[in-house]
Amino acid sequence: MDEETKDKEIEKRRQELSDLRAVMATDEGARFIYRLINDICAYDRILCQNSGSMTYFDLGERNIGRIIKGEVYKIALDRYQAIERERNAETS
């Protein structure tokens, strides 16, 4: 990889994290990311289906949640945990 390509990749990554930071900075964005990880991507659900195809599908969704959650933890862990506490209080 040449220097110019490497610089472009670094800038692209910086922008991705900046975008996620901006989303997590709003209440609406933080709630959306929480729902995306926990409801849509089935991050914390047990994934056992009768069909192998459905299990693989569920594992793919979970992997997306894992990737997003890792990104959120890097840049907005406190914010994510606050939303998590909020949600847990609502269900208790």
Phi and psi restraints in degrees (range 20) as a CNS / XPLOR table:
assign (resid 1 and name C) (resid 2 and name N)
       (resid 2 and name CA) (resid 2 and name C) 1.0 -77.7 20.0 2
assign (resid 2 and name N) (resid 2 and name CA)
       (resid 2 and name C) (resid 3 and name N) 1.0 169.2 20.0 2
assign (resid 2 and name C) (resid 3 and name N)
       (resid 3 and name CA) (resid 3 and name C) 1.0 -62.1 20.0 2
assign (resid 3 and name N) (resid 3 and name CA)
       (resid 3 and name C) (resid 4 and name N) 1.0 -40.4 20.0 2
assign (resid 3 and name C) (resid 4 and name N)
       (resid 4 and name CA) (resid 4 and name C) 1.0 -64.6 20.0 2
assign (resid 4 and name N) (resid 4 and name CA)
       (resid 4 and name C) (resid 5 and name N) 1.0 -43.7 20.0 2
assign (resid 4 and name C) (resid 5 and name N)
       (resid 5 and name CA) (resid 5 and name C) 1.0 -63.6 20.0 2
assign (resid 5 and name N) (resid 5 and name CA)
       (resid 5 and name C) (resid 6 and name N) 1.0 -42.4 20.0 2
assign (resid 5 and name C) (resid 6 and name N)
       (resid 6 and name CA) (resid 6 and name C) 1.0 -61.8 20.0 2
assign (resid 6 and name N) (resid 6 and name CA)
       (resid 6 and name C) (resid 7 and name N) 1.0 -43.0 20.0 2
assign (resid 6 and name C) (resid 7 and name N)
       (resid 7 and name CA) (resid 7 and name C) 1.0 -62.8 20.0 2
assign (resid 7 and name N) (resid 7 and name CA)
       (resid 7 and name C) (resid 8 and name N) 1.0 -40.1 20.0 2
assign (resid 7 and name C) (resid 8 and name N)
       (resid 8 and name CA) (resid 8 and name C) 1.0 -64.1 20.0 2
assign (resid 8 and name N) (resid 8 and name CA)
       (resid 8 and name C) (resid 9 and name N) 1.0 -41.0 20.0 2
assign (resid 8 and name C) (resid 9 and name N)
       (resid 9 and name CA) (resid 9 and name C) 1.0 -64.8 20.0 2
assign (resid 9 and name N) (resid 9 and name CA)
       (resid 9 and name C) (resid 10 and name N) 1.0 -40.5 20.0 2
assign (resid 9 and name C) (resid 10 and name N)
       (resid 10 and name CA) (resid 10 and name C) 1.0 -63.7 20.0 2
assign (resid 10 and name N) (resid 10 and name CA)
       (resid 10 and name C) (resid 11 and name N) 1.0 -44.2 20.0 2
assign (resid 10 and name C) (resid 11 and name N)
       (resid 11 and name CA) (resid 11 and name C) 1.0 -65.0 20.0 2
assign (resid 11 and name N) (resid 11 and name CA)
       (resid 11 and name C) (resid 12 and name N) 1.0 -40.6 20.0 2
assign (resid 11 and name C) (resid 12 and name N)
       (resid 12 and name CA) (resid 12 and name C) 1.0 -61.2 20.0 2
assign (resid 12 and name N) (resid 12 and name CA)
       (resid 12 and name C) (resid 13 and name N) 1.0 -44.3 20.0 2
assign (resid 12 and name C) (resid 13 and name N)
       (resid 13 and name CA) (resid 13 and name C) 1.0 -64.6 20.0 2
assign (resid 13 and name N) (resid 13 and name CA)
       (resid 13 and name C) (resid 14 and name N) 1.0 -41.5 20.0 2
assign (resid 13 and name C) (resid 14 and name N)
       (resid 14 and name CA) (resid 14 and name C) 1.0 -60.4 20.0 2
assign (resid 14 and name N) (resid 14 and name CA)
       (resid 14 and name C) (resid 15 and name N) 1.0 -42.2 20.0 2
assign (resid 14 and name C) (resid 15 and name N)
       (resid 15 and name CA) (resid 15 and name C) 1.0 -67.1 20.0 2
assign (resid 15 and name N) (resid 15 and name CA)
       (resid 15 and name C) (resid 16 and name N) 1.0 -39.9 20.0 2
assign (resid 15 and name C) (resid 16 and name N)
       (resid 16 and name CA) (resid 16 and name C) 1.0 -59.6 20.0 2
assign (resid 16 and name N) (resid 16 and name CA)
       (resid 16 and name C) (resid 17 and name N) 1.0 -46.0 20.0 2
assign (resid 16 and name C) (resid 17 and name N)
       (resid 17 and name CA) (resid 17 and name C) 1.0 -67.4 20.0 2
assign (resid 17 and name N) (resid 17 and name CA)
       (resid 17 and name C) (resid 18 and name N) 1.0 -36.9 20.0 2
assign (resid 17 and name C) (resid 18 and name N)
       (resid 18 and name CA) (resid 18 and name C) 1.0 -63.9 20.0 2
assign (resid 18 and name N) (resid 18 and name CA)
       (resid 18 and name C) (resid 19 and name N) 1.0 -41.7 20.0 2
assign (resid 18 and name C) (resid 19 and name N)
       (resid 19 and name CA) (resid 19 and name C) 1.0 -61.5 20.0 2
assign (resid 19 and name N) (resid 19 and name CA)
       (resid 19 and name C) (resid 20 and name N) 1.0 -46.1 20.0 2
assign (resid 19 and name C) (resid 20 and name N)
       (resid 20 and name CA) (resid 20 and name C) 1.0 -65.7 20.0 2
assign (resid 20 and name N) (resid 20 and name CA)
       (resid 20 and name C) (resid 21 and name N) 1.0 -38.9 20.0 2
assign (resid 20 and name C) (resid 21 and name N)
       (resid 21 and name CA) (resid 21 and name C) 1.0 -59.7 20.0 2
assign (resid 21 and name N) (resid 21 and name CA)
       (resid 21 and name C) (resid 22 and name N) 1.0 -41.2 20.0 2
assign (resid 21 and name C) (resid 22 and name N)
       (resid 22 and name CA) (resid 22 and name C) 1.0 -65.6 20.0 2
assign (resid 22 and name N) (resid 22 and name CA)
       (resid 22 and name C) (resid 23 and name N) 1.0 -41.1 20.0 2
assign (resid 22 and name C) (resid 23 and name N)
       (resid 23 and name CA) (resid 23 and name C) 1.0 -64.2 20.0 2
assign (resid 23 and name N) (resid 23 and name CA)
       (resid 23 and name C) (resid 24 and name N) 1.0 -44.6 20.0 2
assign (resid 23 and name C) (resid 24 and name N)
       (resid 24 and name CA) (resid 24 and name C) 1.0 -70.7 20.0 2
assign (resid 24 and name N) (resid 24 and name CA)
       (resid 24 and name C) (resid 25 and name N) 1.0 -14.6 20.0 2
assign (resid 24 and name C) (resid 25 and name N)
       (resid 25 and name CA) (resid 25 and name C) 1.0 -75.5 20.0 2
assign (resid 25 and name N) (resid 25 and name CA)
       (resid 25 and name C) (resid 26 and name N) 1.0 -16.4 20.0 2
assign (resid 25 and name C) (resid 26 and name N)
       (resid 26 and name CA) (resid 26 and name C) 1.0 -104.6 20.0 2
assign (resid 26 and name N) (resid 26 and name CA)
       (resid 26 and name C) (resid 27 and name N) 1.0 149.9 20.0 2
assign (resid 26 and name C) (resid 27 and name N)
       (resid 27 and name CA) (resid 27 and name C) 1.0 -59.6 20.0 2
assign (resid 27 and name N) (resid 27 and name CA)
       (resid 27 and name C) (resid 28 and name N) 1.0 -44.1 20.0 2
assign (resid 27 and name C) (resid 28 and name N)
       (resid 28 and name CA) (resid 28 and name C) 1.0 -62.8 20.0 2
assign (resid 28 and name N) (resid 28 and name CA)
       (resid 28 and name C) (resid 29 and name N) 1.0 -43.6 20.0 2
assign (resid 28 and name C) (resid 29 and name N)
       (resid 29 and name CA) (resid 29 and name C) 1.0 -65.4 20.0 2
assign (resid 29 and name N) (resid 29 and name CA)
       (resid 29 and name C) (resid 30 and name N) 1.0 -42.7 20.0 2
assign (resid 29 and name C) (resid 30 and name N)
       (resid 30 and name CA) (resid 30 and name C) 1.0 -64.4 20.0 2
assign (resid 30 and name N) (resid 30 and name CA)
       (resid 30 and name C) (resid 31 and name N) 1.0 -41.5 20.0 2
assign (resid 30 and name C) (resid 31 and name N)
       (resid 31 and name CA) (resid 31 and name C) 1.0 -64.8 20.0 2
assign (resid 31 and name N) (resid 31 and name CA)
       (resid 31 and name C) (resid 32 and name N) 1.0 -40.0 20.0 2
assign (resid 31 and name C) (resid 32 and name N)
       (resid 32 and name CA) (resid 32 and name C) 1.0 -61.9 20.0 2
assign (resid 32 and name N) (resid 32 and name CA)
       (resid 32 and name C) (resid 33 and name N) 1.0 -46.6 20.0 2
assign (resid 32 and name C) (resid 33 and name N)
       (resid 33 and name CA) (resid 33 and name C) 1.0 -61.9 20.0 2
assign (resid 33 and name N) (resid 33 and name CA)
       (resid 33 and name C) (resid 34 and name N) 1.0 -41.0 20.0 2
assign (resid 33 and name C) (resid 34 and name N)
       (resid 34 and name CA) (resid 34 and name C) 1.0 -59.4 20.0 2
assign (resid 34 and name N) (resid 34 and name CA)
       (resid 34 and name C) (resid 35 and name N) 1.0 -47.9 20.0 2
assign (resid 34 and name C) (resid 35 and name N)
       (resid 35 and name CA) (resid 35 and name C) 1.0 -63.5 20.0 2
assign (resid 35 and name N) (resid 35 and name CA)
       (resid 35 and name C) (resid 36 and name N) 1.0 -40.6 20.0 2
assign (resid 35 and name C) (resid 36 and name N)
       (resid 36 and name CA) (resid 36 and name C) 1.0 -58.5 20.0 2
assign (resid 36 and name N) (resid 36 and name CA)
       (resid 36 and name C) (resid 37 and name N) 1.0 -47.4 20.0 2
assign (resid 36 and name C) (resid 37 and name N)
       (resid 37 and name CA) (resid 37 and name C) 1.0 -69.3 20.0 2
assign (resid 37 and name N) (resid 37 and name CA)
       (resid 37 and name C) (resid 38 and name N) 1.0 -46.7 20.0 2
assign (resid 37 and name C) (resid 38 and name N)
       (resid 38 and name CA) (resid 38 and name C) 1.0 -92.7 20.0 2
assign (resid 38 and name N) (resid 38 and name CA)
       (resid 38 and name C) (resid 39 and name N) 1.0 -33.3 20.0 2
assign (resid 38 and name C) (resid 39 and name N)
       (resid 39 and name CA) (resid 39 and name C) 1.0 -96.6 20.0 2
assign (resid 39 and name N) (resid 39 and name CA)
       (resid 39 and name C) (resid 40 and name N) 1.0 -48.6 20.0 2
assign (resid 39 and name C) (resid 40 and name N)
       (resid 40 and name CA) (resid 40 and name C) 1.0 -79.3 20.0 2
assign (resid 40 and name N) (resid 40 and name CA)
       (resid 40 and name C) (resid 41 and name N) 1.0 -44.0 20.0 2
assign (resid 40 and name C) (resid 41 and name N)
       (resid 41 and name CA) (resid 41 and name C) 1.0 -91.0 20.0 2
assign (resid 41 and name N) (resid 41 and name CA)
       (resid 41 and name C) (resid 42 and name N) 1.0 1.8 20.0 2
assign (resid 41 and name C) (resid 42 and name N)
       (resid 42 and name CA) (resid 42 and name C) 1.0 52.9 20.0 2
assign (resid 42 and name N) (resid 42 and name CA)
       (resid 42 and name C) (resid 43 and name N) 1.0 40.9 20.0 2
assign (resid 42 and name C) (resid 43 and name N)
       (resid 43 and name CA) (resid 43 and name C) 1.0 -59.3 20.0 2
assign (resid 43 and name N) (resid 43 and name CA)
       (resid 43 and name C) (resid 44 and name N) 1.0 -43.9 20.0 2
assign (resid 43 and name C) (resid 44 and name N)
       (resid 44 and name CA) (resid 44 and name C) 1.0 -103.5 20.0 2
assign (resid 44 and name N) (resid 44 and name CA)
       (resid 44 and name C) (resid 45 and name N) 1.0 9.0 20.0 2
assign (resid 44 and name C) (resid 45 and name N)
       (resid 45 and name CA) (resid 45 and name C) 1.0 -84.8 20.0 2
assign (resid 45 and name N) (resid 45 and name CA)
       (resid 45 and name C) (resid 46 and name N) 1.0 152.0 20.0 2
assign (resid 45 and name C) (resid 46 and name N)
       (resid 46 and name CA) (resid 46 and name C) 1.0 -78.0 20.0 2
assign (resid 46 and name N) (resid 46 and name CA)
       (resid 46 and name C) (resid 47 and name N) 1.0 128.9 20.0 2
assign (resid 46 and name C) (resid 47 and name N)
       (resid 47 and name CA) (resid 47 and name C) 1.0 -110.3 20.0 2
assign (resid 47 and name N) (resid 47 and name CA)
       (resid 47 and name C) (resid 48 and name N) 1.0 90.1 20.0 2
assign (resid 47 and name C) (resid 48 and name N)
       (resid 48 and name CA) (resid 48 and name C) 1.0 -138.8 20.0 2
assign (resid 48 and name N) (resid 48 and name CA)
       (resid 48 and name C) (resid 49 and name N) 1.0 109.4 20.0 2
assign (resid 48 and name C) (resid 49 and name N)
       (resid 49 and name CA) (resid 49 and name C) 1.0 -112.8 20.0 2
assign (resid 49 and name N) (resid 49 and name CA)
       (resid 49 and name C) (resid 50 and name N) 1.0 162.8 20.0 2
assign (resid 49 and name C) (resid 50 and name N)
       (resid 50 and name CA) (resid 50 and name C) 1.0 -71.7 20.0 2
assign (resid 50 and name N) (resid 50 and name CA)
       (resid 50 and name C) (resid 51 and name N) 1.0 -25.8 20.0 2
assign (resid 50 and name C) (resid 51 and name N)
       (resid 51 and name CA) (resid 51 and name C) 1.0 -104.1 20.0 2
assign (resid 51 and name N) (resid 51 and name CA)
       (resid 51 and name C) (resid 52 and name N) 1.0 130.1 20.0 2
assign (resid 51 and name C) (resid 52 and name N)
       (resid 52 and name CA) (resid 52 and name C) 1.0 -59.3 20.0 2
assign (resid 52 and name N) (resid 52 and name CA)
       (resid 52 and name C) (resid 53 and name N) 1.0 -38.1 20.0 2
assign (resid 52 and name C) (resid 53 and name N)
       (resid 53 and name CA) (resid 53 and name C) 1.0 -62.1 20.0 2
assign (resid 53 and name N) (resid 53 and name CA)
       (resid 53 and name C) (resid 54 and name N) 1.0 -42.0 20.0 2
assign (resid 53 and name C) (resid 54 and name N)
       (resid 54 and name CA) (resid 54 and name C) 1.0 -68.2 20.0 2
assign (resid 54 and name N) (resid 54 and name CA)
       (resid 54 and name C) (resid 55 and name N) 1.0 -37.4 20.0 2
assign (resid 54 and name C) (resid 55 and name N)
       (resid 55 and name CA) (resid 55 and name C) 1.0 -61.1 20.0 2
assign (resid 55 and name N) (resid 55 and name CA)
       (resid 55 and name C) (resid 56 and name N) 1.0 -45.8 20.0 2
assign (resid 55 and name C) (resid 56 and name N)
       (resid 56 and name CA) (resid 56 and name C) 1.0 -64.6 20.0 2
assign (resid 56 and name N) (resid 56 and name CA)
       (resid 56 and name C) (resid 57 and name N) 1.0 -38.7 20.0 2
assign (resid 56 and name C) (resid 57 and name N)
       (resid 57 and name CA) (resid 57 and name C) 1.0 -61.2 20.0 2
assign (resid 57 and name N) (resid 57 and name CA)
       (resid 57 and name C) (resid 58 and name N) 1.0 -48.1 20.0 2
assign (resid 57 and name C) (resid 58 and name N)
       (resid 58 and name CA) (resid 58 and name C) 1.0 -61.5 20.0 2
assign (resid 58 and name N) (resid 58 and name CA)
       (resid 58 and name C) (resid 59 and name N) 1.0 -39.8 20.0 2
assign (resid 58 and name C) (resid 59 and name N)
       (resid 59 and name CA) (resid 59 and name C) 1.0 -65.4 20.0 2
assign (resid 59 and name N) (resid 59 and name CA)
       (resid 59 and name C) (resid 60 and name N) 1.0 -33.9 20.0 2
assign (resid 59 and name C) (resid 60 and name N)
       (resid 60 and name CA) (resid 60 and name C) 1.0 -65.5 20.0 2
assign (resid 60 and name N) (resid 60 and name CA)
       (resid 60 and name C) (resid 61 and name N) 1.0 -43.6 20.0 2
assign (resid 60 and name C) (resid 61 and name N)
       (resid 61 and name CA) (resid 61 and name C) 1.0 -60.4 20.0 2
assign (resid 61 and name N) (resid 61 and name CA)
       (resid 61 and name C) (resid 62 and name N) 1.0 -44.5 20.0 2
assign (resid 61 and name C) (resid 62 and name N)
       (resid 62 and name CA) (resid 62 and name C) 1.0 -62.2 20.0 2
assign (resid 62 and name N) (resid 62 and name CA)
       (resid 62 and name C) (resid 63 and name N) 1.0 -39.5 20.0 2
assign (resid 62 and name C) (resid 63 and name N)
       (resid 63 and name CA) (resid 63 and name C) 1.0 -63.0 20.0 2
assign (resid 63 and name N) (resid 63 and name CA)
       (resid 63 and name C) (resid 64 and name N) 1.0 -39.0 20.0 2
assign (resid 63 and name C) (resid 64 and name N)
       (resid 64 and name CA) (resid 64 and name C) 1.0 -61.8 20.0 2
assign (resid 64 and name N) (resid 64 and name CA)
       (resid 64 and name C) (resid 65 and name N) 1.0 -43.9 20.0 2
assign (resid 64 and name C) (resid 65 and name N)
       (resid 65 and name CA) (resid 65 and name C) 1.0 -60.5 20.0 2
assign (resid 65 and name N) (resid 65 and name CA)
       (resid 65 and name C) (resid 66 and name N) 1.0 -39.6 20.0 2
assign (resid 65 and name C) (resid 66 and name N)
       (resid 66 and name CA) (resid 66 and name C) 1.0 -63.0 20.0 2
assign (resid 66 and name N) (resid 66 and name CA)
       (resid 66 and name C) (resid 67 and name N) 1.0 -42.6 20.0 2
assign (resid 66 and name C) (resid 67 and name N)
       (resid 67 and name CA) (resid 67 and name C) 1.0 -64.8 20.0 2
assign (resid 67 and name N) (resid 67 and name CA)
       (resid 67 and name C) (resid 68 and name N) 1.0 -47.7 20.0 2
assign (resid 67 and name C) (resid 68 and name N)
       (resid 68 and name CA) (resid 68 and name C) 1.0 -64.2 20.0 2
assign (resid 68 and name N) (resid 68 and name CA)
       (resid 68 and name C) (resid 69 and name N) 1.0 -43.5 20.0 2
assign (resid 68 and name C) (resid 69 and name N)
       (resid 69 and name CA) (resid 69 and name C) 1.0 -61.7 20.0 2
assign (resid 69 and name N) (resid 69 and name CA)
       (resid 69 and name C) (resid 70 and name N) 1.0 -40.0 20.0 2
assign (resid 69 and name C) (resid 70 and name N)
       (resid 70 and name CA) (resid 70 and name C) 1.0 -60.5 20.0 2
assign (resid 70 and name N) (resid 70 and name CA)
       (resid 70 and name C) (resid 71 and name N) 1.0 -41.5 20.0 2
assign (resid 70 and name C) (resid 71 and name N)
       (resid 71 and name CA) (resid 71 and name C) 1.0 -65.0 20.0 2
assign (resid 71 and name N) (resid 71 and name CA)
       (resid 71 and name C) (resid 72 and name N) 1.0 -44.6 20.0 2
assign (resid 71 and name C) (resid 72 and name N)
       (resid 72 and name CA) (resid 72 and name C) 1.0 -62.7 20.0 2
assign (resid 72 and name N) (resid 72 and name CA)
       (resid 72 and name C) (resid 73 and name N) 1.0 -42.3 20.0 2
assign (resid 72 and name C) (resid 73 and name N)
       (resid 73 and name CA) (resid 73 and name C) 1.0 -60.6 20.0 2
assign (resid 73 and name N) (resid 73 and name CA)
       (resid 73 and name C) (resid 74 and name N) 1.0 -33.9 20.0 2
assign (resid 73 and name C) (resid 74 and name N)
       (resid 74 and name CA) (resid 74 and name C) 1.0 -66.7 20.0 2
assign (resid 74 and name N) (resid 74 and name CA)
       (resid 74 and name C) (resid 75 and name N) 1.0 -37.7 20.0 2
assign (resid 74 and name C) (resid 75 and name N)
       (resid 75 and name CA) (resid 75 and name C) 1.0 -114.5 20.0 2
assign (resid 75 and name N) (resid 75 and name CA)
       (resid 75 and name C) (resid 76 and name N) 1.0 -16.9 20.0 2
assign (resid 75 and name C) (resid 76 and name N)
       (resid 76 and name CA) (resid 76 and name C) 1.0 -151.1 20.0 2
assign (resid 76 and name N) (resid 76 and name CA)
       (resid 76 and name C) (resid 77 and name N) 1.0 46.4 20.0 2
assign (resid 76 and name C) (resid 77 and name N)
       (resid 77 and name CA) (resid 77 and name C) 1.0 -58.9 20.0 2
assign (resid 77 and name N) (resid 77 and name CA)
       (resid 77 and name C) (resid 78 and name N) 1.0 -47.5 20.0 2
assign (resid 77 and name C) (resid 78 and name N)
       (resid 78 and name CA) (resid 78 and name C) 1.0 -59.9 20.0 2
assign (resid 78 and name N) (resid 78 and name CA)
       (resid 78 and name C) (resid 79 and name N) 1.0 -42.4 20.0 2
assign (resid 78 and name C) (resid 79 and name N)
       (resid 79 and name CA) (resid 79 and name C) 1.0 -64.5 20.0 2
assign (resid 79 and name N) (resid 79 and name CA)
       (resid 79 and name C) (resid 80 and name N) 1.0 -43.4 20.0 2
assign (resid 79 and name C) (resid 80 and name N)
       (resid 80 and name CA) (resid 80 and name C) 1.0 -64.2 20.0 2
assign (resid 80 and name N) (resid 80 and name CA)
       (resid 80 and name C) (resid 81 and name N) 1.0 -43.9 20.0 2
assign (resid 80 and name C) (resid 81 and name N)
       (resid 81 and name CA) (resid 81 and name C) 1.0 -64.7 20.0 2
assign (resid 81 and name N) (resid 81 and name CA)
       (resid 81 and name C) (resid 82 and name N) 1.0 -33.9 20.0 2
assign (resid 81 and name C) (resid 82 and name N)
       (resid 82 and name CA) (resid 82 and name C) 1.0 -64.0 20.0 2
assign (resid 82 and name N) (resid 82 and name CA)
       (resid 82 and name C) (resid 83 and name N) 1.0 -43.4 20.0 2
assign (resid 82 and name C) (resid 83 and name N)
       (resid 83 and name CA) (resid 83 and name C) 1.0 -64.4 20.0 2
assign (resid 83 and name N) (resid 83 and name CA)
       (resid 83 and name C) (resid 84 and name N) 1.0 -40.0 20.0 2
assign (resid 83 and name C) (resid 84 and name N)
       (resid 84 and name CA) (resid 84 and name C) 1.0 -61.1 20.0 2
assign (resid 84 and name N) (resid 84 and name CA)
       (resid 84 and name C) (resid 85 and name N) 1.0 -44.7 20.0 2
assign (resid 84 and name C) (resid 85 and name N)
       (resid 85 and name CA) (resid 85 and name C) 1.0 -63.1 20.0 2
assign (resid 85 and name N) (resid 85 and name CA)
       (resid 85 and name C) (resid 86 and name N) 1.0 -40.9 20.0 2
assign (resid 85 and name C) (resid 86 and name N)
       (resid 86 and name CA) (resid 86 and name C) 1.0 -57.2 20.0 2
assign (resid 86 and name N) (resid 86 and name CA)
       (resid 86 and name C) (resid 87 and name N) 1.0 -50.4 20.0 2
assign (resid 86 and name C) (resid 87 and name N)
       (resid 87 and name CA) (resid 87 and name C) 1.0 -64.1 20.0 2
assign (resid 87 and name N) (resid 87 and name CA)
       (resid 87 and name C) (resid 88 and name N) 1.0 -40.3 20.0 2
assign (resid 87 and name C) (resid 88 and name N)
       (resid 88 and name CA) (resid 88 and name C) 1.0 -65.5 20.0 2
assign (resid 88 and name N) (resid 88 and name CA)
       (resid 88 and name C) (resid 89 and name N) 1.0 -37.1 20.0 2
assign (resid 88 and name C) (resid 89 and name N)
       (resid 89 and name CA) (resid 89 and name C) 1.0 -65.8 20.0 2
assign (resid 89 and name N) (resid 89 and name CA)
       (resid 89 and name C) (resid 90 and name N) 1.0 -36.6 20.0 2
assign (resid 89 and name C) (resid 90 and name N)
       (resid 90 and name CA) (resid 90 and name C) 1.0 -66.8 20.0 2
assign (resid 90 and name N) (resid 90 and name CA)
       (resid 90 and name C) (resid 91 and name N) 1.0 -33.1 20.0 2
assign (resid 90 and name C) (resid 91 and name N)
       (resid 91 and name CA) (resid 91 and name C) 1.0 -92.0 20.0 2
assign (resid 91 and name N) (resid 91 and name CA)
       (resid 91 and name C) (resid 92 and name N) 1.0 -7.3 20.0 2
